[in-house]
Amino acid sequence: MVNGRQISAARVWLGISQSELAKASKVATRTVALFETGGRVPHDRTLKALVDCLEGMGVEFLMDEDNADVGVGIRIRSPKVHPDILSARKQRTE
């Protein structure tokens, strides 16, 4: 299972904030923050939304081959920022 440290690492590597990830994945910012700090494990559908969003931006989550429940890292392939994030950033600068 993907863990909060992996979500945080992917987000920071991509240079996006918690609120940007939350908006792009349609998840509450507080949920992202609590998951990243280990304060809460989100529902399966919420975790899927976060993972799908980050994977769409080029993140690959690395898992322990001997223990499918252990997320151990990330890899970035062809990074690209989510269109909703780019649009929001553009609006802020105008």
All heavy atoms as an XYZ file, in Angstrom:
718
protein
N       0.840     -1.182      0.000
C       0.000      0.000      0.000
C       0.883      1.242      0.000
O       1.861      1.309      0.723
C      -0.899     -0.010      1.232
C      -1.752      1.218      1.344
S      -2.988      1.070      2.638
C      -2.137      1.929      3.942
N       0.538      2.205     -0.812
C       1.251      3.471     -0.847
C       1.101      4.141      0.513
O       0.040      4.096      1.131
C       0.668      4.371     -1.965
C       1.240      5.760     -1.916
C       0.926      3.739     -3.323
N       2.178      4.761      0.988
C       2.107      5.414      2.297
C       2.251      6.933      2.163
O       2.550      7.456      1.089
C       3.143      4.822      3.256
C       4.565      5.004      2.767
O       4.974      6.092      2.377
N       5.339      3.921      2.796
N       2.026      7.615      3.275
C       2.064      9.069      3.287
C       3.419      9.646      2.918
O       3.497     10.707      2.284
N       4.491      8.967      3.295
C       5.840      9.453      2.947
C       6.047      9.432      1.439
O       6.678     10.322      0.873
C       6.900      8.613      3.653
C       6.926      8.835      5.152
C       8.051      8.066      5.841
N       8.147      6.669      5.442
C       7.480      5.659      5.999
N       6.653      5.888      6.990
N       7.643      4.428      5.579
N       5.514      8.423      0.774
C       5.625      8.355     -0.688
C       4.817      9.478     -1.348
O       5.284     10.107     -2.294
C       5.121      7.005     -1.211
C       6.053      5.843     -0.927
C       5.428      4.545     -1.351
O       4.452      4.102     -0.750
N       5.973      3.943     -2.398
N       3.621      9.713     -0.846
C       2.791     10.790     -1.389
C       3.512     12.126     -1.209
O       3.615     12.930     -2.132
C       1.401     10.824     -0.711
C       0.612      9.539     -0.990
C       0.618     12.080     -1.113
C       0.149      9.347     -2.414
N       4.036     12.350     -0.024
C       4.754     13.588      0.267
C       5.979     13.747     -0.624
O       6.215     14.823     -1.199
C       5.161     13.614      1.745
O       5.895     14.774      2.033
N       6.767     12.695     -0.758
C       7.976     12.750     -1.583
C       7.635     13.044     -3.037
O       8.288     13.875     -3.687
C       8.746     11.429     -1.477
N       6.610     12.400     -3.547
C       6.200     12.618     -4.935
C       5.746     14.054     -5.132
O       6.130     14.723     -6.099
C       5.080     11.647     -5.308
N       4.953     14.544     -4.200
C       4.440     15.899     -4.289
C       5.569     16.926     -4.258
O       5.642     17.825     -5.107
C       3.453     16.147     -3.133
C       2.837     17.515     -3.130
C       1.941     17.700     -1.916
N       2.620     17.506     -0.652
C       3.489     18.366     -0.125
N       3.806     19.474     -0.760
N       4.046     18.116      1.048
N       6.484     16.758     -3.319
C       7.612     17.692     -3.203
C       8.506     17.607     -4.433
O       8.939     18.629     -4.972
C       8.404     17.415     -1.902
C       9.704     18.188     -1.880
C       7.548     17.758     -0.684
N       8.777     16.407     -4.909
C       9.633     16.255     -6.091
C       9.026     16.960     -7.297
O       9.734     17.576     -8.097
C       9.866     14.781     -6.400
C      11.065     14.586     -7.280
C      12.321     14.272     -6.882
C      11.122     14.721     -8.703
N      13.149     14.208     -7.973
C      12.447     14.482     -9.107
C      10.184     15.023     -9.678
C      12.856     14.525    -10.427
C      10.587     15.080    -11.011
C      11.914     14.825    -11.367
N       7.698     16.888     -7.425
C       7.014     17.540     -8.538
C       6.880     19.051     -8.338
O       6.514     19.775     -9.257
C       5.625     16.931     -8.745
C       5.607     15.504     -9.295
C       4.207     14.909     -9.154
C       6.069     15.472    -10.744
N       7.153     19.513     -7.113
C       7.077     20.948     -6.835
C       5.663     21.469     -6.689
O       5.378     22.617     -7.035
N       4.776     20.629     -6.168
C       3.401     21.069     -5.964
C       3.070     21.071     -4.475
O       3.641     20.309     -3.694
C       2.390     20.205     -6.755
C       2.421     18.751     -6.296
C       2.651     20.308     -8.249
C       1.349     17.871     -6.932
N       2.151     21.925     -4.090
C       1.755     22.028     -2.690
C       0.694     20.992     -2.341
O       0.103     20.362     -3.228
C       1.193     23.432     -2.420
O      -0.036     23.605     -3.100
N       0.440     20.854     -1.045
C      -0.619     19.952     -0.612
C      -1.962     20.408     -1.162
O      -2.762     19.597     -1.614
C      -0.689     19.884      0.917
C       0.445     19.138      1.547
C       0.367     19.126      3.064
O      -0.270     19.965      3.688
N       1.058     18.161      3.672
N      -2.199     21.708     -1.150
C      -3.483     22.206     -1.643
C      -3.620     22.004     -3.148
O      -4.714     21.717     -3.643
C      -3.696     23.670     -1.269
O      -2.712     24.484     -1.842
N      -2.512     22.112     -3.898
C      -2.574     21.851     -5.332
C      -2.870     20.384     -5.613
O      -3.689     20.058     -6.480
C      -1.274     22.278     -6.015
C      -1.099     23.783     -6.094
C       0.246     24.204     -6.634
O       1.266     23.534     -6.338
O       0.291     25.222     -7.355
N      -2.213     19.496     -4.876
C      -2.496     18.065     -5.046
C      -3.941     17.770     -4.671
O      -4.632     17.024     -5.374
C      -1.547     17.214     -4.192
C      -1.840     15.717     -4.183
C      -1.794     15.122     -5.592
C      -0.861     14.988     -3.260
N      -4.399     18.360     -3.586
C      -5.772     18.129     -3.142
C      -6.773     18.560     -4.210
O      -7.702     17.822     -4.535
C      -6.024     18.883     -1.838
N      -6.556     19.733     -4.764
C      -7.485     20.237     -5.785
C      -7.459     19.362     -7.036
O      -8.507     19.009     -7.584
C      -7.123     21.672     -6.134
C      -8.107     22.327     -7.044
C      -7.806     23.804     -7.203
C      -8.916     24.483     -7.984
N      -8.774     25.928     -7.990
N      -6.278     18.989     -7.492
C      -6.150     18.182     -8.709
C      -6.744     16.784     -8.532
O      -7.280     16.210     -9.480
C      -4.686     18.081     -9.130
N      -6.647     16.235     -7.328
C      -7.160     14.880     -7.084
C      -8.565     14.871     -6.500
O      -9.133     13.813     -6.257
C      -6.205     14.117     -6.158
O      -6.122     14.765     -4.903
N      -9.094     16.076     -6.233
C     -10.435     16.223     -5.654
C     -10.533     15.575     -4.275
O     -11.502     14.870     -3.950
C     -11.502     15.705     -6.606
C     -11.549     16.483     -7.913
C     -12.518     15.888     -8.893
C     -12.618     16.649    -10.187
N     -11.426     17.023    -10.857
N      -9.500     15.838     -3.468
C      -9.408     15.337     -2.099
C      -9.200     16.554     -1.195
O      -8.578     17.528     -1.605
C      -8.201     14.367     -1.969
C      -7.917     14.004     -0.532
C      -8.448     13.115     -2.795
N      -9.693     16.505      0.015
C      -9.527     17.624      0.945
C      -8.048     17.825      1.291
O      -7.316     16.854      1.505
C     -10.333     17.386      2.217
N      -7.639     19.083      1.378
C      -6.249     19.401      1.730
C      -5.893     18.812      3.089
O      -4.797     18.290      3.276
C      -6.037     20.929      1.739
O      -6.379     21.453      0.455
C      -4.596     21.283      2.060
N      -6.808     18.888      4.040
C      -6.554     18.337      5.380
C      -6.291     16.833      5.316
O      -5.455     16.303      6.031
C      -7.739     18.644      6.291
C      -7.547     18.139      7.703
C      -8.369     18.948      8.683
N      -8.387     18.377     10.002
C      -7.402     18.473     10.880
N      -6.301     19.097     10.550
N      -7.515     17.925     12.068
N      -6.996     16.129      4.445
C      -6.793     14.687      4.273
C      -5.383     14.413      3.774
O      -4.705     13.519      4.277
C      -7.831     14.100      3.301
O      -9.143     14.329      3.842
C      -7.618     12.619      3.082
N      -4.920     15.197      2.793
C      -3.555     15.041      2.279
C      -2.565     15.277      3.405
O      -1.638     14.490      3.624
C      -3.279     15.999      1.093
C      -1.823     15.924      0.662
C      -4.206     15.691     -0.078
N      -2.738     16.369      4.144
C      -1.817     16.717      5.226
C      -1.772     15.635      6.302
O      -0.690     15.228      6.745
C      -2.215     18.061      5.842
N      -2.926     15.154      6.715
C      -2.967     14.114      7.753
C      -2.348     12.809      7.277
O      -1.663     12.124      8.033
C      -4.411     13.880      8.215
C      -5.006     14.972      9.092
C      -6.498     14.748      9.291
C      -4.292     15.033     10.437
N      -2.573     12.448      6.020
C      -1.993     11.218      5.486
C      -0.473     11.334      5.409
O       0.242     10.413      5.795
C      -2.598     10.895      4.128
C      -2.119      9.591      3.535
C      -2.025      8.441      4.301
C      -1.779      9.510      2.208
C      -1.595      7.230      3.759
C      -1.350      8.311      1.648
C      -1.259      7.172      2.426
N       0.017     12.466      4.924
C       1.465     12.647      4.794
C       2.180     12.595      6.142
O       3.307     12.119      6.222
C       1.776     13.977      4.099
C       1.500     13.958      2.623
C       1.943     15.208      1.908
O       2.453     16.148      2.560
O       1.781     15.252      0.682
N       1.534     13.061      7.201
C       2.169     13.076      8.523
C       1.887     11.822      9.336
O       2.350     11.703     10.468
C       1.721     14.302      9.329
O       0.295     14.248      9.502
C       2.131     15.591      8.655
N       1.121     10.893      8.772
C       0.826      9.649      9.477
C      -0.326      9.761     10.441
O      -0.583      8.846     11.217
N      -1.050     10.867     10.395
C      -2.161     11.065     11.309
C      -3.428     10.340     10.916
O      -4.338     10.200     11.715
N      -3.471      9.869      9.673
C      -4.696      9.228      9.191
C      -4.407      8.459      7.911
O      -3.617      8.893      7.082
C      -5.708     10.330      8.922
C      -7.019      9.914      8.382
C      -7.906     11.141      8.329
N      -9.070     10.904      7.529
C      -9.930     11.847      7.214
N      -9.737     13.070      7.616
N     -10.969     11.564      6.489
N      -5.064      7.334      7.755
C      -5.004      6.579      6.503
C      -6.330      6.823      5.791
O      -7.393      6.567      6.359
C      -4.797      5.070      6.749
C      -4.851      4.302      5.437
C      -3.472      4.825      7.454
N      -6.287      7.357      4.572
C      -7.543      7.672      3.874
C      -8.296      6.430      3.420
O      -7.747      5.334      3.354
C      -7.079      8.495      2.673
C      -5.659      8.134      2.465
C      -5.109      7.703      3.787
N      -9.568      6.645      3.096
C     -10.387      5.580      2.513
C      -9.736      5.117      1.207
O      -8.994      5.861      0.566
C     -11.801      6.084      2.210
C     -12.571      6.478      3.421
N     -13.091      5.562      4.315
C     -12.897      7.695      3.908
C     -13.709      6.187      5.283
N     -13.608      7.490      5.067
N     -10.038      3.907      0.796
C      -9.460      3.345     -0.432
C      -9.691      4.237     -1.645
O      -8.790      4.462     -2.446
C     -10.030      1.950     -0.712
C      -9.512      0.902      0.265
O      -8.502      1.170      0.949
O     -10.114     -0.182      0.339
N     -10.900      4.769     -1.795
C     -11.202      5.599     -2.968
C     -10.413      6.917     -2.938
O     -10.017      7.424     -3.972
C     -12.704      5.845     -3.106
C     -13.296      6.728     -2.047
C     -14.814      6.904     -2.239
N     -15.367      7.730     -1.200
C     -15.713      7.309      0.006
N     -15.575      6.035      0.334
N     -16.225      8.147      0.896
N     -10.174      7.433     -1.744
C      -9.396      8.665     -1.598
C      -7.937      8.405     -1.931
O      -7.306      9.181     -2.660
C      -9.523      9.213     -0.167
O     -10.915      9.418      0.124
C      -8.759     10.507      0.009
N      -7.400      7.315     -1.431
C      -6.026      6.944     -1.730
C      -5.856      6.704     -3.233
O      -4.874      7.145     -3.832
C      -5.625      5.695     -0.937
C      -4.185      5.234     -1.071
C      -3.204      6.341     -0.710
C      -3.946      4.020     -0.199
N      -6.832      6.056     -3.847
C      -6.780      5.813     -5.290
C      -6.766      7.140     -6.054
O      -6.029      7.288     -7.034
C      -7.951      4.941     -5.737
C      -7.929      4.621     -7.232
C      -9.035      3.688     -7.621
C      -9.132      3.348     -9.073
N      -8.248      3.894    -10.028
N      -7.549      8.103     -5.614
C      -7.584      9.406     -6.287
C      -6.221     10.093     -6.214
O      -5.742     10.656     -7.204
C      -8.661     10.293     -5.669
N      -5.567     10.018     -5.058
C      -4.237     10.612     -4.898
C      -3.209      9.903     -5.779
O      -2.435     10.540     -6.492
C      -3.797     10.557     -3.432
C      -4.549     11.461     -2.466
C      -4.209     11.092     -1.027
C      -4.242     12.920     -2.747
N      -3.219      8.587     -5.724
C      -2.260      7.791     -6.503
C      -2.481      8.006     -8.004
O      -1.523      8.248     -8.746
C      -2.365      6.292     -6.133
C      -1.592      5.431     -7.117
C      -1.853      6.071     -4.711
N      -3.722      7.948     -8.449
C      -4.020      8.146     -9.874
C      -3.553      9.519    -10.346
O      -2.988      9.653    -11.439
C      -5.511      7.983    -10.156
C      -5.991      6.544    -10.066
O      -5.148      5.625     -9.971
O      -7.227      6.340    -10.083
N      -3.793     10.527     -9.534
C      -3.393     11.890     -9.891
C      -1.872     11.987    -10.021
O      -1.358     12.502    -11.023
C      -3.900     12.868     -8.833
S      -3.567     14.593     -9.215
N      -1.152     11.482     -9.042
C       0.314     11.545     -9.074
C       0.889     10.673    -10.185
O       1.856     11.064    -10.842
C       0.892     11.165     -7.708
C       0.650     12.223     -6.625
C       0.943     11.640     -5.246
C       1.478     13.466     -6.871
N       0.309      9.504    -10.405
C       0.777      8.660    -11.507
C       0.562      9.360    -12.848
O       1.383      9.245    -13.751
C       0.086      7.296    -11.484
C       0.623      6.400    -10.382
C      -0.063      5.048    -10.301
O      -1.190      4.881    -10.847
O       0.509      4.147     -9.668
N      -0.527     10.103    -12.958
C      -0.785     10.869    -14.169
C       0.249     11.963    -14.405
O       0.428     12.435    -15.518
N       0.932     12.357    -13.328
C       1.978     13.370    -13.425
C       3.368     12.740    -13.559
O       4.373     13.428    -13.476
C       1.920     14.308    -12.217
C       0.718     15.234    -12.250
S       0.781     16.499    -10.974
C      -0.093     15.688     -9.651
N       3.411     11.419    -13.746
C       4.679     10.751    -14.012
C       5.321     10.028    -12.850
O       6.447      9.560    -12.944
N       4.620      9.900    -11.736
C       5.169      9.230    -10.557
C       4.912      7.731    -10.633
O       3.821      7.300    -11.006
C       4.544      9.788     -9.259
C       5.014      9.010     -8.039
C       4.854     11.267     -9.108
N       5.916      6.959    -10.287
C       5.757      5.507    -10.155
C       6.054      5.163     -8.703
O       7.102      5.538     -8.170
C       6.729      4.780    -11.068
C       6.636      3.280    -10.976
C       7.647      2.570    -11.859
O       8.228      3.207    -12.756
O       7.872      1.376    -11.619
N       5.136      4.498     -8.047
C       5.317      4.121     -6.643
C       6.006      2.766     -6.574
O       5.591      1.820     -7.238
C       3.967      4.097     -5.922
C       3.368      5.475     -5.801
C       2.424      5.919     -6.704
C       3.788      6.333     -4.803
C       1.889      7.196     -6.615
C       3.263      7.614     -4.698
C       2.320      8.043     -5.605
N       7.062      2.696     -5.788
C       7.846      1.463     -5.647
C       7.412      0.727     -4.393
O       7.302      1.319     -3.319
C       9.334      1.800     -5.577
C       9.874      2.645     -6.732
C      11.339      2.981     -6.501
C       9.679      1.939     -8.054
N       7.194     -0.572     -4.546
C       6.706     -1.394     -3.443
C       7.708     -2.503     -3.137
O       8.484     -2.896     -4.000
C       5.351     -2.002     -3.815
C       4.331     -1.004     -4.370
S       4.070      0.456     -3.364
C       3.016     -0.207     -2.120
N       7.675     -3.011     -1.924
C       8.523     -4.118     -1.506
C       8.010     -5.398     -2.166
O       6.844     -5.758     -2.000
C       8.474     -4.243      0.013
C       9.409     -5.300      0.561
O       9.634     -6.326     -0.117
O       9.909     -5.115      1.668
N       8.865     -6.064     -2.917
C       8.444     -7.277     -3.634
C       8.015     -8.399     -2.697
O       7.188     -9.235     -3.046
C       9.571     -7.764     -4.540
C       9.842     -6.831     -5.689
C      10.991     -7.306     -6.567
O      11.339     -8.499     -6.508
O      11.523     -6.472     -7.306
N       8.570     -8.427     -1.477
C       8.246     -9.488     -0.532
C       7.024     -9.167      0.327
O       6.472    -10.042      0.971
C       9.441     -9.766      0.380
C      10.638    -10.268     -0.403
O      10.435    -11.023     -1.382
O      11.774     -9.882     -0.063
N       6.638     -7.878      0.355
C       5.519     -7.474      1.199
C       4.729     -6.408      0.448
O       5.098     -5.233      0.453
C       6.024     -6.947      2.543
C       4.906     -6.602      3.493
O       3.737     -6.610      3.133
N       5.269     -6.284      4.721
N       3.645     -6.806     -0.175
C       2.858     -5.912     -1.030
C       2.272     -4.727     -0.269
O       1.873     -3.746     -0.873
C       1.746     -6.694     -1.707
N       2.217     -4.812      1.056
C       1.652     -3.717      1.847
C       2.676     -2.639      2.201
O       2.341     -1.683      2.891
C       1.043     -4.259      3.144
C      -0.215     -5.078      2.892
O      -0.854     -4.859      1.841
O      -0.564     -5.913      3.734
N       3.906     -2.777      1.734
C       4.947     -1.827      2.121
C       5.395     -0.998      0.921
O       5.968     -1.516     -0.027
C       6.170     -2.564      2.731
C       7.255     -1.566      3.107
C       5.756     -3.372      3.936
N       5.127      0.297      0.986
C       5.631      1.214     -0.027
C       7.013      1.680      0.375
O       7.233      2.073      1.514
N       7.972      1.632     -0.545
C       9.349      1.946     -0.173
C       9.936      3.166     -0.865
O      10.995      3.636     -0.485
C      10.283      0.739     -0.415
C       9.906     -0.407      0.484
C      10.281      0.313     -1.871
N       9.288      3.693     -1.888
C       9.864      4.848     -2.562
C       9.064      5.250     -3.779
O       7.949      4.778     -3.999
N       9.662      6.144     -4.554
C       9.029      6.610     -5.782
C      10.071      6.692     -6.886
O      11.273      6.714     -6.626
C       8.367      7.991     -5.621
C       9.422      9.063     -5.310
C       7.269      7.973     -4.594
C       8.930     10.485     -5.442
N       9.595      6.751     -8.099
C      10.427      7.001     -9.278
C       9.617      7.955    -10.141
O       8.403      7.840    -10.226
C      10.681      5.688    -10.018
C      11.514      5.842    -11.265
C      11.738      4.512    -11.978
N      12.338      3.543    -11.071
C      12.018      2.253    -11.041
N      11.126      1.753    -11.857
N      12.614      1.434    -10.198
N      10.297      8.894    -10.763
C       9.606      9.852    -11.618
C       9.952      9.554    -13.070
O      11.113      9.441    -13.431
C      10.022     11.304    -11.285
C       9.879     11.598     -9.789
C       9.238     12.293    -12.126
C       8.476     11.549     -9.255
N       8.941      9.414    -13.882
C       9.115      9.178    -15.320
C       8.361     10.278    -16.070
O       7.171     10.461    -15.851
C       8.556      7.823    -15.713
C       9.272      6.676    -15.038
C       8.824      5.356    -15.682
N       9.339      4.216    -14.975
C      10.535      3.673    -15.216
N      11.313      4.173    -16.125
N      10.939      2.627    -14.526
N       9.048     10.992    -16.902
C       8.435     12.062    -17.708
C       7.501     12.936    -16.870
O       6.281     12.938    -17.072
C       7.657     11.469    -18.883
O       8.479     10.641    -19.659
N       8.049     13.677    -15.898
C       7.193     14.472    -15.015
C       6.417     15.545    -15.775
O       6.931     16.172    -16.688
C       8.182     15.104    -14.045
C       9.487     15.086    -14.739
C       9.468     13.893    -15.637
N       5.173     15.702    -15.377
C       4.338     16.752    -15.944
C       3.335     17.169    -14.875
O       2.804     16.329    -14.154
C       3.632     16.284    -17.199
C       2.843     15.002    -17.047
C       2.386     14.486    -18.402
C       1.842     13.088    -18.325
N       2.791     12.040    -18.087
N       3.100     18.460    -14.782
C       2.185     18.974    -13.773
C       0.755     18.863    -14.290
O       0.480     19.101    -15.468
C       2.542     20.424    -13.399
C       1.560     20.993    -12.399
C       3.955     20.482    -12.823
N      -0.145     18.493    -13.413
C      -1.566     18.320    -13.738
C      -2.122     19.612    -14.347
O      -1.827     20.704    -13.868
C      -2.324     17.959    -12.450
C      -3.687     17.458    -12.671
N      -4.752     18.290    -12.914
C      -4.186     16.193    -12.689
C      -5.846     17.568    -13.054
N      -5.530     16.294    -12.924
N      -2.940     19.513    -15.390
C      -3.490     20.706    -16.055
C      -4.254     21.637    -15.110
O      -4.206     22.851    -15.269
C      -4.430     20.133    -17.122
C      -3.974     18.733    -17.333
C      -3.346     18.283    -16.057
N      -4.968     21.095    -14.115
C      -5.701     21.937    -13.166
C      -4.744     22.790    -12.341
O      -5.049     23.930    -12.003
C      -6.562     21.090    -12.229
C      -7.743     20.434    -12.932
O      -8.040     20.821    -14.086
O      -8.363     19.541    -12.335
N      -3.582     22.237    -12.007
C      -2.588     22.981    -11.238
C      -2.003     24.094    -12.102
O      -1.871     25.242    -11.657
C      -1.483     22.043    -10.720
C      -2.074     21.054     -9.707
C      -0.332     22.837    -10.105
C      -1.133     19.952     -9.290
N      -1.670     23.773    -13.337
C      -1.121     24.788    -14.250
C      -2.121     25.922    -14.463
O      -1.742     27.095    -14.459
C      -0.744     24.149    -15.596
C       0.439     23.195    -15.574
C       0.600     22.533    -16.931
C       1.711     23.909    -15.159
N      -3.382     25.577    -14.637
C      -4.428     26.585    -14.846
C      -4.578     27.497    -13.627
O      -4.659     28.721    -13.765
C      -5.749     25.888    -15.143
O      -6.793     26.810    -15.248
N      -4.583     26.908    -12.445
C      -4.710     27.703    -11.219
C      -3.505     28.622    -11.035
O      -3.652     29.780    -10.642
C      -4.873     26.788     -9.998
N      -2.312     28.116    -11.328
C      -1.106     28.956    -11.220
C      -1.156     30.115    -12.202
O      -0.774     31.234    -11.881
C       0.148     28.116    -11.454
C       0.476     27.204    -10.304
C       1.717     26.401    -10.599
N       2.068     25.538     -9.469
C       3.070     24.677     -9.489
N       3.826     24.543    -10.570
N       3.330     23.933     -8.442
N      -1.626     29.845    -13.409
C      -1.720     30.891    -14.429
C      -2.703     31.980    -13.994
O      -2.442     33.163    -14.143
C      -2.143     30.286    -15.758
C      -2.178     31.290    -16.883
C      -2.542     30.648    -18.202
C      -2.589     31.713    -19.287
N      -3.037     31.163    -20.550
N      -3.843     31.573    -13.436
C      -4.851     32.535    -12.968
C      -4.298     33.417    -11.858
O      -4.623     34.600    -11.781
C      -6.107     31.818    -12.505
C      -6.909     31.228    -13.636
C      -8.110     30.450    -13.153
O      -8.291     30.213    -11.952
N      -8.935     30.010    -14.079
N      -3.464     32.849    -10.974
C      -2.899     33.632     -9.865
C      -1.941     34.702    -10.358
O      -1.777     35.737     -9.738
C      -2.182     32.728     -8.876
C      -3.110     31.960     -7.963
C      -2.348     31.334     -6.828
N      -1.311     30.441     -7.306
C      -1.253     29.142     -7.080
N      -2.189     28.579     -6.357
N      -0.297     28.400     -7.554
N      -1.255     34.431    -11.475
C      -0.261     35.384    -11.974
C      -0.871     36.462    -12.855
O      -0.218     37.434    -13.167
C       0.852     34.663    -12.764
O       0.289     33.991    -13.879
C       1.613     33.691    -11.870
N      -2.111     36.280    -13.255
C      -2.749     37.280    -14.140
C      -3.367     38.394    -13.341
O      -3.678     38.370    -12.237
C      -3.814     36.610    -15.022
C      -3.214     35.669    -16.002
C      -4.257     34.933    -16.839
O      -5.452     34.923    -16.493
O      -3.860     34.367    -17.862
